[in-house]
């Protein structure tokens, strides 16, 4: 609201739903939204809905309806509440549940566009304390402001295309909780994802957040996606082919680690 940027938040809304559906191997079919405000600002609402429509188009699902609610006195002037949900479908025998994951499997990471709608409480605090020039060149032609609010990447089409060619054993959408808290959701109890932090370069946005906020490395991986928006686990014999197919779909892919046997009750994702 402070930055008066409303045309991409709809993409974030769609992405948080369809990327979550995708990790089960499901294809998103349709999406519905809910927009609530004190007094409707038609131009602002139009920007929001345009973003939602763009997100649906990018993920191949239909925007079939929604609700716009005006509730005077419920929201500060100029602010709104935005929610949505998606429905997807997958054949029961093709549901991806991680049960076949075993030691030796390969962990692939798909690059993110930025913070992907998560960690913004900390981001706001860092900006408030550091007071950077948000509109100065930051990463090439991109300003810090643009980097902070870059819309979430939608992985639906490339990953579904990959699933048509080879099996994926497990997937994790890296949202709140970062890499270390999201990857364990798909792992069997006896497995650990050993992530190599040197396998990809920490994007400049996260380098700045870590430095400006004096954030410890383990906290970075527990709060932010750190440049990895989606994690895929595949068998060793399929890893190279999976990387090739994803790159052909326009994704930036990193081989970020491997699955190993868990020792005692250690945390199921280790980044080192």
Order of alpha helices (4+ residues) and beta strands (2+ residues): alpha-beta-alpha-beta-beta-beta-alpha-beta-beta-alpha-alpha-beta-alpha-beta-alpha-alpha-beta-alpha-beta-beta
